[in-house]
Amino acid sequence: MNEKPALKFILSTQAQNNFGRLLDDVSENNTRYVVKRFGHPKVALISLDDFERLLASEAEGEKYLRILRESRPEYTLGETIE
């Protein structure tokens, strides 16, 4: 399995309505999903084999960490009221 896994974003309602198909895609095609709720990434869905490889490969983990960080919105807290 030398093929690079695909990374896809999916809304939580779509993931809920198609969970069986997602599980098949993850386990059979090594696809990685980031599930968004209210437009914000919340969880990742990856196969166990893929998870083990990510933990073993620091460079691969850093790559996906950067992608996930870039997909998150930046929050500003505003000004302090005195």
PDB file of N, CA, C and O in Angstrom:
ATOM      1  N   MET A   1       0.826  -1.170   0.000  1.00  0.00           N
ATOM      2  CA  MET A   1       0.000   0.000   0.000  1.00  0.00           C
ATOM      3  C   MET A   1       0.880   1.246   0.000  1.00  0.00           C
ATOM      4  O   MET A   1       1.028   1.889   1.040  1.00  0.00           O
ATOM      5  N   ASN A   2       1.466   1.601  -1.140  1.00  0.00           N
ATOM      6  CA  ASN A   2       2.347   2.745  -1.272  1.00  0.00           C
ATOM      7  C   ASN A   2       1.614   4.001  -1.693  1.00  0.00           C
ATOM      8  O   ASN A   2       2.207   5.079  -1.728  1.00  0.00           O
ATOM      9  N   GLU A   3       0.354   3.885  -2.008  1.00  0.00           N
ATOM     10  CA  GLU A   3      -0.437   5.011  -2.459  1.00  0.00           C
ATOM     11  C   GLU A   3      -0.641   5.996  -1.321  1.00  0.00           C
ATOM     12  O   GLU A   3      -0.934   5.603  -0.192  1.00  0.00           O
ATOM     13  N   LYS A   4      -0.481   7.308  -1.634  1.00  0.00           N
ATOM     14  CA  LYS A   4      -0.697   8.336  -0.625  1.00  0.00           C
ATOM     15  C   LYS A   4      -2.177   8.401  -0.278  1.00  0.00           C
ATOM     16  O   LYS A   4      -3.021   8.396  -1.174  1.00  0.00           O
ATOM     17  N   PRO A   5      -2.502   8.462   1.006  1.00  0.00           N
ATOM     18  CA  PRO A   5      -3.917   8.543   1.384  1.00  0.00           C
ATOM     19  C   PRO A   5      -4.507   9.900   1.024  1.00  0.00           C
ATOM     20  O   PRO A   5      -3.831  10.926   1.101  1.00  0.00           O
ATOM     21  N   ALA A   6      -5.770   9.889   0.632  1.00  0.00           N
ATOM     22  CA  ALA A   6      -6.483  11.133   0.345  1.00  0.00           C
ATOM     23  C   ALA A   6      -6.962  11.735   1.657  1.00  0.00           C
ATOM     24  O   ALA A   6      -7.313  11.013   2.591  1.00  0.00           O
ATOM     25  N   LEU A   7      -6.974  13.055   1.721  1.00  0.00           N
ATOM     26  CA  LEU A   7      -7.510  13.762   2.875  1.00  0.00           C
ATOM     27  C   LEU A   7      -8.735  14.524   2.404  1.00  0.00           C
ATOM     28  O   LEU A   7      -8.650  15.357   1.502  1.00  0.00           O
ATOM     29  N   LYS A   8      -9.883  14.233   3.024  1.00  0.00           N
ATOM     30  CA  LYS A   8     -11.142  14.870   2.648  1.00  0.00           C
ATOM     31  C   LYS A   8     -11.780  15.508   3.866  1.00  0.00           C
ATOM     32  O   LYS A   8     -11.664  15.003   4.982  1.00  0.00           O
ATOM     33  N   PHE A   9     -12.453  16.623   3.638  1.00  0.00           N
ATOM     34  CA  PHE A   9     -13.243  17.271   4.673  1.00  0.00           C
ATOM     35  C   PHE A   9     -14.701  16.939   4.432  1.00  0.00           C
ATOM     36  O   PHE A   9     -15.147  16.883   3.286  1.00  0.00           O
ATOM     37  N   ILE A  10     -15.448  16.717   5.510  1.00  0.00           N
ATOM     38  CA  ILE A  10     -16.861  16.376   5.402  1.00  0.00           C
ATOM     39  C   ILE A  10     -17.613  17.018   6.567  1.00  0.00           C
ATOM     40  O   ILE A  10     -17.098  17.100   7.682  1.00  0.00           O
ATOM     41  N   LEU A  11     -18.834  17.471   6.294  1.00  0.00           N
ATOM     42  CA  LEU A  11     -19.669  18.038   7.349  1.00  0.00           C
ATOM     43  C   LEU A  11     -20.187  16.923   8.250  1.00  0.00           C
ATOM     44  O   LEU A  11     -20.390  15.796   7.799  1.00  0.00           O
ATOM     45  N   SER A  12     -20.397  17.239   9.516  1.00  0.00           N
ATOM     46  CA  SER A  12     -20.821  16.216  10.480  1.00  0.00           C
ATOM     47  C   SER A  12     -22.144  15.573  10.077  1.00  0.00           C
ATOM     48  O   SER A  12     -22.321  14.371  10.269  1.00  0.00           O
ATOM     49  N   THR A  13     -23.070  16.344   9.525  1.00  0.00           N
ATOM     50  CA  THR A  13     -24.350  15.751   9.112  1.00  0.00           C
ATOM     51  C   THR A  13     -24.157  14.784   7.949  1.00  0.00           C
ATOM     52  O   THR A  13     -24.817  13.747   7.883  1.00  0.00           O
ATOM     53  N   GLN A  14     -23.254  15.124   7.034  1.00  0.00           N
ATOM     54  CA  GLN A  14     -22.960  14.204   5.932  1.00  0.00           C
ATOM     55  C   GLN A  14     -22.284  12.938   6.455  1.00  0.00           C
ATOM     56  O   GLN A  14     -22.583  11.834   6.000  1.00  0.00           O
ATOM     57  N   ALA A  15     -21.378  13.106   7.408  1.00  0.00           N
ATOM     58  CA  ALA A  15     -20.699  11.947   7.997  1.00  0.00           C
ATOM     59  C   ALA A  15     -21.710  11.050   8.714  1.00  0.00           C
ATOM     60  O   ALA A  15     -21.651   9.825   8.602  1.00  0.00           O
ATOM     61  N   GLN A  16     -22.623  11.659   9.437  1.00  0.00           N
ATOM     62  CA  GLN A  16     -23.642  10.900  10.165  1.00  0.00           C
ATOM     63  C   GLN A  16     -24.525  10.122   9.198  1.00  0.00           C
ATOM     64  O   GLN A  16     -24.819   8.948   9.427  1.00  0.00           O
ATOM     65  N   ASN A  17     -24.947  10.771   8.122  1.00  0.00           N
ATOM     66  CA  ASN A  17     -25.850  10.133   7.165  1.00  0.00           C
ATOM     67  C   ASN A  17     -25.172   9.077   6.298  1.00  0.00           C
ATOM     68  O   ASN A  17     -25.843   8.246   5.686  1.00  0.00           O
ATOM     69  N   ASN A  18     -23.839   9.110   6.247  1.00  0.00           N
ATOM     70  CA  ASN A  18     -23.102   8.186   5.378  1.00  0.00           C
ATOM     71  C   ASN A  18     -22.003   7.450   6.135  1.00  0.00           C
ATOM     72  O   ASN A  18     -20.969   7.114   5.558  1.00  0.00           O
ATOM     73  N   PHE A  19     -22.220   7.197   7.427  1.00  0.00           N
ATOM     74  CA  PHE A  19     -21.157   6.654   8.269  1.00  0.00           C
ATOM     75  C   PHE A  19     -20.632   5.309   7.767  1.00  0.00           C
ATOM     76  O   PHE A  19     -19.421   5.087   7.756  1.00  0.00           O
ATOM     77  N   GLY A  20     -21.509   4.425   7.359  1.00  0.00           N
ATOM     78  CA  GLY A  20     -21.068   3.129   6.843  1.00  0.00           C
ATOM     79  C   GLY A  20     -20.182   3.275   5.619  1.00  0.00           C
ATOM     80  O   GLY A  20     -19.170   2.586   5.493  1.00  0.00           O
ATOM     81  N   ARG A  21     -20.560   4.171   4.718  1.00  0.00           N
ATOM     82  CA  ARG A  21     -19.751   4.406   3.520  1.00  0.00           C
ATOM     83  C   ARG A  21     -18.410   5.023   3.879  1.00  0.00           C
ATOM     84  O   ARG A  21     -17.394   4.697   3.265  1.00  0.00           O
ATOM     85  N   LEU A  22     -18.396   5.922   4.879  1.00  0.00           N
ATOM     86  CA  LEU A  22     -17.138   6.501   5.340  1.00  0.00           C
ATOM     87  C   LEU A  22     -16.220   5.418   5.891  1.00  0.00           C
ATOM     88  O   LEU A  22     -15.033   5.377   5.566  1.00  0.00           O
ATOM     89  N   LEU A  23     -16.775   4.538   6.731  1.00  0.00           N
ATOM     90  CA  LEU A  23     -15.964   3.459   7.297  1.00  0.00           C
ATOM     91  C   LEU A  23     -15.367   2.590   6.192  1.00  0.00           C
ATOM     92  O   LEU A  23     -14.197   2.212   6.254  1.00  0.00           O
ATOM     93  N   ASP A  24     -16.177   2.278   5.182  1.00  0.00           N
ATOM     94  CA  ASP A  24     -15.673   1.485   4.055  1.00  0.00           C
ATOM     95  C   ASP A  24     -14.566   2.219   3.320  1.00  0.00           C
ATOM     96  O   ASP A  24     -13.540   1.625   2.990  1.00  0.00           O
ATOM     97  N   ASP A  25     -14.764   3.515   3.059  1.00  0.00           N
ATOM     98  CA  ASP A  25     -13.764   4.300   2.335  1.00  0.00           C
ATOM     99  C   ASP A  25     -12.463   4.391   3.123  1.00  0.00           C
ATOM    100  O   ASP A  25     -11.376   4.285   2.555  1.00  0.00           O
ATOM    101  N   VAL A  26     -12.580   4.586   4.430  1.00  0.00           N
ATOM    102  CA  VAL A  26     -11.391   4.675   5.280  1.00  0.00           C
ATOM    103  C   VAL A  26     -10.652   3.341   5.318  1.00  0.00           C
ATOM    104  O   VAL A  26      -9.434   3.301   5.144  1.00  0.00           O
ATOM    105  N   SER A  27     -11.381   2.253   5.545  1.00  0.00           N
ATOM    106  CA  SER A  27     -10.721   0.954   5.708  1.00  0.00           C
ATOM    107  C   SER A  27     -10.257   0.349   4.381  1.00  0.00           C
ATOM    108  O   SER A  27      -9.213  -0.301   4.332  1.00  0.00           O
ATOM    109  N   GLU A  28     -11.013   0.554   3.320  1.00  0.00           N
ATOM    110  CA  GLU A  28     -10.666  -0.066   2.037  1.00  0.00           C
ATOM    111  C   GLU A  28      -9.744   0.797   1.173  1.00  0.00           C
ATOM    112  O   GLU A  28      -8.905   0.266   0.444  1.00  0.00           O
ATOM    113  N   ASN A  29      -9.891   2.114   1.251  1.00  0.00           N
ATOM    114  CA  ASN A  29      -9.131   3.004   0.367  1.00  0.00           C
ATOM    115  C   ASN A  29      -8.119   3.871   1.099  1.00  0.00           C
ATOM    116  O   ASN A  29      -7.429   4.686   0.487  1.00  0.00           O
ATOM    117  N   ASN A  30      -8.034   3.691   2.416  1.00  0.00           N
ATOM    118  CA  ASN A  30      -7.082   4.442   3.233  1.00  0.00           C
ATOM    119  C   ASN A  30      -7.335   5.950   3.185  1.00  0.00           C
ATOM    120  O   ASN A  30      -6.408   6.744   3.346  1.00  0.00           O
ATOM    121  N   THR A  31      -8.590   6.340   2.964  1.00  0.00           N
ATOM    122  CA  THR A  31      -8.944   7.754   2.934  1.00  0.00           C
ATOM    123  C   THR A  31      -8.986   8.295   4.352  1.00  0.00           C
ATOM    124  O   THR A  31      -9.422   7.610   5.277  1.00  0.00           O
ATOM    125  N   ARG A  32      -8.531   9.523   4.515  1.00  0.00           N
ATOM    126  CA  ARG A  32      -8.590  10.206   5.806  1.00  0.00           C
ATOM    127  C   ARG A  32      -9.666  11.285   5.717  1.00  0.00           C
ATOM    128  O   ARG A  32      -9.738  12.024   4.736  1.00  0.00           O
ATOM    129  N   TYR A  33     -10.494  11.365   6.745  1.00  0.00           N
ATOM    130  CA  TYR A  33     -11.556  12.370   6.783  1.00  0.00           C
ATOM    131  C   TYR A  33     -11.370  13.281   7.984  1.00  0.00           C
ATOM    132  O   TYR A  33     -11.019  12.828   9.073  1.00  0.00           O
ATOM    133  N   VAL A  34     -11.607  14.561   7.777  1.00  0.00           N
ATOM    134  CA  VAL A  34     -11.715  15.526   8.860  1.00  0.00           C
ATOM    135  C   VAL A  34     -13.175  15.943   8.885  1.00  0.00           C
ATOM    136  O   VAL A  34     -13.700  16.462   7.900  1.00  0.00           O
ATOM    137  N   VAL A  35     -13.825  15.712  10.016  1.00  0.00           N
ATOM    138  CA  VAL A  35     -15.245  16.017  10.149  1.00  0.00           C
ATOM    139  C   VAL A  35     -15.389  17.416  10.736  1.00  0.00           C
ATOM    140  O   VAL A  35     -14.828  17.734  11.785  1.00  0.00           O
ATOM    141  N   LYS A  36     -16.162  18.246  10.027  1.00  0.00           N
ATOM    142  CA  LYS A  36     -16.399  19.617  10.473  1.00  0.00           C
ATOM    143  C   LYS A  36     -17.802  19.734  11.053  1.00  0.00           C
ATOM    144  O   LYS A  36     -18.758  19.137  10.555  1.00  0.00           O
ATOM    145  N   ARG A  37     -17.895  20.513  12.109  1.00  0.00           N
ATOM    146  CA  ARG A  37     -19.196  20.812  12.712  1.00  0.00           C
ATOM    147  C   ARG A  37     -19.289  22.322  12.839  1.00  0.00           C
ATOM    148  O   ARG A  37     -18.405  22.965  13.404  1.00  0.00           O
ATOM    149  N   PHE A  38     -20.360  22.878  12.311  1.00  0.00           N
ATOM    150  CA  PHE A  38     -20.535  24.328  12.261  1.00  0.00           C
ATOM    151  C   PHE A  38     -19.335  25.000  11.598  1.00  0.00           C
ATOM    152  O   PHE A  38     -18.920  26.091  11.991  1.00  0.00           O
ATOM    153  N   GLY A  39     -18.780  24.316  10.568  1.00  0.00           N
ATOM    154  CA  GLY A  39     -17.682  24.882   9.790  1.00  0.00           C
ATOM    155  C   GLY A  39     -16.307  24.744  10.398  1.00  0.00           C
ATOM    156  O   GLY A  39     -15.327  25.204   9.813  1.00  0.00           O
ATOM    157  N   HIS A  40     -16.208  24.123  11.557  1.00  0.00           N
ATOM    158  CA  HIS A  40     -14.916  23.990  12.242  1.00  0.00           C
ATOM    159  C   HIS A  40     -14.509  22.523  12.321  1.00  0.00           C
ATOM    160  O   HIS A  40     -15.331  21.671  12.661  1.00  0.00           O
ATOM    161  N   PRO A  41     -13.240  22.217  12.010  1.00  0.00           N
ATOM    162  CA  PRO A  41     -12.778  20.830  12.121  1.00  0.00           C
ATOM    163  C   PRO A  41     -12.836  20.356  13.572  1.00  0.00           C
ATOM    164  O   PRO A  41     -12.361  21.033  14.484  1.00  0.00           O
ATOM    165  N   LYS A  42     -13.436  19.163  13.765  1.00  0.00           N
ATOM    166  CA  LYS A  42     -13.613  18.636  15.120  1.00  0.00           C
ATOM    167  C   LYS A  42     -12.900  17.319  15.361  1.00  0.00           C
ATOM    168  O   LYS A  42     -12.265  17.139  16.400  1.00  0.00           O
ATOM    169  N   VAL A  43     -12.997  16.390  14.407  1.00  0.00           N
ATOM    170  CA  VAL A  43     -12.384  15.077  14.590  1.00  0.00           C
ATOM    171  C   VAL A  43     -11.816  14.588  13.262  1.00  0.00           C
ATOM    172  O   VAL A  43     -12.189  15.060  12.188  1.00  0.00           O
ATOM    173  N   ALA A  44     -10.903  13.627  13.371  1.00  0.00           N
ATOM    174  CA  ALA A  44     -10.347  12.970  12.187  1.00  0.00           C
ATOM    175  C   ALA A  44     -10.748  11.499  12.226  1.00  0.00           C
ATOM    176  O   ALA A  44     -10.800  10.876  13.286  1.00  0.00           O
ATOM    177  N   LEU A  45     -11.026  10.970  11.058  1.00  0.00           N
ATOM    178  CA  LEU A  45     -11.378   9.559  10.923  1.00  0.00           C
ATOM    179  C   LEU A  45     -10.337   8.921  10.012  1.00  0.00           C
ATOM    180  O   LEU A  45     -10.262   9.226   8.821  1.00  0.00           O
ATOM    181  N   ILE A  46      -9.531   8.028  10.592  1.00  0.00           N
ATOM    182  CA  ILE A  46      -8.491   7.329   9.825  1.00  0.00           C
ATOM    183  C   ILE A  46      -8.489   5.859  10.247  1.00  0.00           C
ATOM    184  O   ILE A  46      -8.998   5.501  11.310  1.00  0.00           O
ATOM    185  N   SER A  47      -7.910   5.026   9.399  1.00  0.00           N
ATOM    186  CA  SER A  47      -7.844   3.598   9.725  1.00  0.00           C
ATOM    187  C   SER A  47      -6.834   3.357  10.850  1.00  0.00           C
ATOM    188  O   SER A  47      -5.955   4.184  11.093  1.00  0.00           O
ATOM    189  N   LEU A  48      -6.968   2.240  11.519  1.00  0.00           N
ATOM    190  CA  LEU A  48      -6.008   1.894  12.584  1.00  0.00           C
ATOM    191  C   LEU A  48      -4.602   1.715  12.026  1.00  0.00           C
ATOM    192  O   LEU A  48      -3.627   2.155  12.636  1.00  0.00           O
ATOM    193  N   ASP A  49      -4.497   1.069  10.865  1.00  0.00           N
ATOM    194  CA  ASP A  49      -3.174   0.903  10.249  1.00  0.00           C
ATOM    195  C   ASP A  49      -2.558   2.262   9.938  1.00  0.00           C
ATOM    196  O   ASP A  49      -1.370   2.483  10.178  1.00  0.00           O
ATOM    197  N   ASP A  50      -3.359   3.159   9.410  1.00  0.00           N
ATOM    198  CA  ASP A  50      -2.895   4.494   9.073  1.00  0.00           C
ATOM    199  C   ASP A  50      -2.480   5.246  10.338  1.00  0.00           C
ATOM    200  O   ASP A  50      -1.462   5.939  10.346  1.00  0.00           O
ATOM    201  N   PHE A  51      -3.260   5.111  11.391  1.00  0.00           N
ATOM    202  CA  PHE A  51      -2.946   5.757  12.657  1.00  0.00           C
ATOM    203  C   PHE A  51      -1.598   5.277  13.201  1.00  0.00           C
ATOM    204  O   PHE A  51      -0.798   6.078  13.684  1.00  0.00           O
ATOM    205  N   GLU A  52      -1.358   3.994  13.121  1.00  0.00           N
ATOM    206  CA  GLU A  52      -0.075   3.441  13.575  1.00  0.00           C
ATOM    207  C   GLU A  52       1.082   4.000  12.755  1.00  0.00           C
ATOM    208  O   GLU A  52       2.135   4.325  13.303  1.00  0.00           O
ATOM    209  N   ARG A  53       0.887   4.112  11.446  1.00  0.00           N
ATOM    210  CA  ARG A  53       1.936   4.679  10.582  1.00  0.00           C
ATOM    211  C   ARG A  53       2.186   6.144  10.923  1.00  0.00           C
ATOM    212  O   ARG A  53       3.335   6.583  10.963  1.00  0.00           O
ATOM    213  N   LEU A  54       1.119   6.903  11.169  1.00  0.00           N
ATOM    214  CA  LEU A  54       1.285   8.312  11.522  1.00  0.00           C
ATOM    215  C   LEU A  54       2.065   8.471  12.817  1.00  0.00           C
ATOM    216  O   LEU A  54       2.929   9.341  12.930  1.00  0.00           O
ATOM    217  N   LEU A  55       1.760   7.638  13.780  1.00  0.00           N
ATOM    218  CA  LEU A  55       2.483   7.719  15.045  1.00  0.00           C
ATOM    219  C   LEU A  55       3.952   7.358  14.885  1.00  0.00           C
ATOM    220  O   LEU A  55       4.807   7.867  15.609  1.00  0.00           O
ATOM    221  N   ALA A  56       4.238   6.491  13.947  1.00  0.00           N
ATOM    222  CA  ALA A  56       5.611   6.048  13.720  1.00  0.00           C
ATOM    223  C   ALA A  56       6.405   7.026  12.862  1.00  0.00           C
ATOM    224  O   ALA A  56       7.636   7.002  12.879  1.00  0.00           O
ATOM    225  N   SER A  57       5.720   7.882  12.114  1.00  0.00           N
ATOM    226  CA  SER A  57       6.392   8.786  11.190  1.00  0.00           C
ATOM    227  C   SER A  57       6.184  10.233  11.613  1.00  0.00           C
ATOM    228  O   SER A  57       5.126  10.813  11.370  1.00  0.00           O
ATOM    229  N   GLU A  58       7.180  10.801  12.236  1.00  0.00           N
ATOM    230  CA  GLU A  58       7.076  12.172  12.728  1.00  0.00           C
ATOM    231  C   GLU A  58       6.884  13.172  11.588  1.00  0.00           C
ATOM    232  O   GLU A  58       6.100  14.113  11.720  1.00  0.00           O
ATOM    233  N   ALA A  59       7.583  12.982  10.480  1.00  0.00           N
ATOM    234  CA  ALA A  59       7.475  13.909   9.350  1.00  0.00           C
ATOM    235  C   ALA A  59       6.063  13.907   8.774  1.00  0.00           C
ATOM    236  O   ALA A  59       5.514  14.967   8.473  1.00  0.00           O
ATOM    237  N   GLU A  60       5.479  12.740   8.619  1.00  0.00           N
ATOM    238  CA  GLU A  60       4.113  12.630   8.095  1.00  0.00           C
ATOM    239  C   GLU A  60       3.127  13.281   9.063  1.00  0.00           C
ATOM    240  O   GLU A  60       2.204  13.976   8.640  1.00  0.00           O
ATOM    241  N   GLY A  61       3.322  13.057  10.343  1.00  0.00           N
ATOM    242  CA  GLY A  61       2.449  13.655  11.340  1.00  0.00           C
ATOM    243  C   GLY A  61       2.519  15.175  11.316  1.00  0.00           C
ATOM    244  O   GLY A  61       1.488  15.839  11.424  1.00  0.00           O
ATOM    245  N   GLU A  62       3.711  15.734  11.177  1.00  0.00           N
ATOM    246  CA  GLU A  62       3.879  17.186  11.110  1.00  0.00           C
ATOM    247  C   GLU A  62       3.177  17.774   9.887  1.00  0.00           C
ATOM    248  O   GLU A  62       2.595  18.856   9.962  1.00  0.00           O
ATOM    249  N   LYS A  63       3.232  17.067   8.777  1.00  0.00           N
ATOM    250  CA  LYS A  63       2.583  17.526   7.543  1.00  0.00           C
ATOM    251  C   LYS A  63       1.080  17.668   7.766  1.00  0.00           C
ATOM    252  O   LYS A  63       0.499  18.696   7.419  1.00  0.00           O
ATOM    253  N   TYR A  64       0.448  16.651   8.340  1.00  0.00           N
ATOM    254  CA  TYR A  64      -0.989  16.695   8.548  1.00  0.00           C
ATOM    255  C   TYR A  64      -1.370  17.639   9.676  1.00  0.00           C
ATOM    256  O   TYR A  64      -2.458  18.215   9.656  1.00  0.00           O
ATOM    257  N   LEU A  65      -0.508  17.805  10.643  1.00  0.00           N
ATOM    258  CA  LEU A  65      -0.759  18.767  11.704  1.00  0.00           C
ATOM    259  C   LEU A  65      -0.802  20.177  11.121  1.00  0.00           C
ATOM    260  O   LEU A  65      -1.653  20.979  11.507  1.00  0.00           O
ATOM    261  N   ARG A  66       0.094  20.484  10.209  1.00  0.00           N
ATOM    262  CA  ARG A  66       0.110  21.787   9.549  1.00  0.00           C
ATOM    263  C   ARG A  66      -1.174  22.006   8.752  1.00  0.00           C
ATOM    264  O   ARG A  66      -1.762  23.086   8.809  1.00  0.00           O
ATOM    265  N   ILE A  67      -1.612  20.987   8.009  1.00  0.00           N
ATOM    266  CA  ILE A  67      -2.856  21.094   7.223  1.00  0.00           C
ATOM    267  C   ILE A  67      -4.041  21.367   8.142  1.00  0.00           C
ATOM    268  O   ILE A  67      -4.876  22.223   7.849  1.00  0.00           O
ATOM    269  N   LEU A  68      -4.111  20.642   9.247  1.00  0.00           N
ATOM    270  CA  LEU A  68      -5.227  20.831  10.175  1.00  0.00           C
ATOM    271  C   LEU A  68      -5.191  22.205  10.828  1.00  0.00           C
ATOM    272  O   LEU A  68      -6.229  22.847  10.989  1.00  0.00           O
ATOM    273  N   ARG A  69      -4.007  22.654  11.201  1.00  0.00           N
ATOM    274  CA  ARG A  69      -3.898  23.983  11.815  1.00  0.00           C
ATOM    275  C   ARG A  69      -4.325  25.067  10.842  1.00  0.00           C
ATOM    276  O   ARG A  69      -4.971  26.038  11.237  1.00  0.00           O
ATOM    277  N   GLU A  70      -3.969  24.910   9.573  1.00  0.00           N
ATOM    278  CA  GLU A  70      -4.340  25.894   8.563  1.00  0.00           C
ATOM    279  C   GLU A  70      -5.844  25.894   8.303  1.00  0.00           C
ATOM    280  O   GLU A  70      -6.393  26.906   7.867  1.00  0.00           O
ATOM    281  N   SER A  71      -6.513  24.782   8.564  1.00  0.00           N
ATOM    282  CA  SER A  71      -7.947  24.707   8.300  1.00  0.00           C
ATOM    283  C   SER A  71      -8.788  25.271   9.442  1.00  0.00           C
ATOM    284  O   SER A  71      -9.990  25.480   9.277  1.00  0.00           O
ATOM    285  N   ARG A  72      -8.180  25.516  10.584  1.00  0.00           N
ATOM    286  CA  ARG A  72      -8.921  26.043  11.735  1.00  0.00           C
ATOM    287  C   ARG A  72      -9.016  27.562  11.627  1.00  0.00           C
ATOM    288  O   ARG A  72      -8.068  28.226  11.208  1.00  0.00           O
ATOM    289  N   PRO A  73     -10.155  28.097  12.006  1.00  0.00           N
ATOM    290  CA  PRO A  73     -10.278  29.564  12.006  1.00  0.00           C
ATOM    291  C   PRO A  73      -9.473  30.153  13.154  1.00  0.00           C
ATOM    292  O   PRO A  73      -9.260  29.510  14.181  1.00  0.00           O
ATOM    293  N   GLU A  74      -9.039  31.372  12.960  1.00  0.00           N
ATOM    294  CA  GLU A  74      -8.346  32.062  14.038  1.00  0.00           C
ATOM    295  C   GLU A  74      -9.368  32.849  14.835  1.00  0.00           C
ATOM    296  O   GLU A  74     -10.249  33.498  14.272  1.00  0.00           O
ATOM    297  N   TYR A  75      -9.240  32.785  16.136  1.00  0.00           N
ATOM    298  CA  TYR A  75     -10.164  33.472  17.010  1.00  0.00           C
ATOM    299  C   TYR A  75      -9.477  34.695  17.606  1.00  0.00           C
ATOM    300  O   TYR A  75      -8.309  34.647  17.992  1.00  0.00           O
ATOM    301  N   THR A  76     -10.217  35.771  17.672  1.00  0.00           N
ATOM    302  CA  THR A  76      -9.731  36.952  18.386  1.00  0.00           C
ATOM    303  C   THR A  76     -10.674  37.223  19.538  1.00  0.00           C
ATOM    304  O   THR A  76     -11.887  37.049  19.414  1.00  0.00           O
ATOM    305  N   LEU A  77     -10.126  37.641  20.636  1.00  0.00           N
ATOM    306  CA  LEU A  77     -10.932  37.800  21.839  1.00  0.00           C
ATOM    307  C   LEU A  77     -11.509  39.210  21.983  1.00  0.00           C
ATOM    308  O   LEU A  77     -12.374  39.427  22.831  1.00  0.00           O
ATOM    309  N   GLY A  78     -11.062  40.154  21.192  1.00  0.00           N
ATOM    310  CA  GLY A  78     -11.584  41.508  21.312  1.00  0.00           C
ATOM    311  C   GLY A  78     -10.841  42.285  22.377  1.00  0.00           C
ATOM    312  O   GLY A  78      -9.848  41.823  22.938  1.00  0.00           O
ATOM    313  N   GLU A  79     -11.351  43.481  22.639  1.00  0.00           N
ATOM    314  CA  GLU A  79     -10.704  44.364  23.593  1.00  0.00           C
ATOM    315  C   GLU A  79     -11.240  44.129  24.997  1.00  0.00           C
ATOM    316  O   GLU A  79     -12.391  43.737  25.185  1.00  0.00           O
ATOM    317  N   THR A  80     -10.396  44.372  25.958  1.00  0.00           N
ATOM    318  CA  THR A  80     -10.779  44.260  27.354  1.00  0.00           C
ATOM    319  C   THR A  80     -11.618  45.470  27.754  1.00  0.00           C
ATOM    320  O   THR A  80     -11.259  46.608  27.450  1.00  0.00           O
ATOM    321  N   ILE A  81     -12.725  45.224  28.430  1.00  0.00           N
ATOM    322  CA  ILE A  81     -13.581  46.303  28.909  1.00  0.00           C
ATOM    323  C   ILE A  81     -13.192  46.619  30.347  1.00  0.00           C
ATOM    324  O   ILE A  81     -13.135  45.739  31.206  1.00  0.00           O
ATOM    325  N   GLU A  82     -12.924  47.915  30.587  1.00  0.00           N
ATOM    326  CA  GLU A  82     -12.524  48.306  31.945  1.00  0.00           C
ATOM    327  C   GLU A  82     -13.640  48.992  32.650  1.00  0.00           C
ATOM    328  O   GLU A  82     -13.488  49.392  33.804  1.00  0.00           O
TER     329      GLU A  82
END
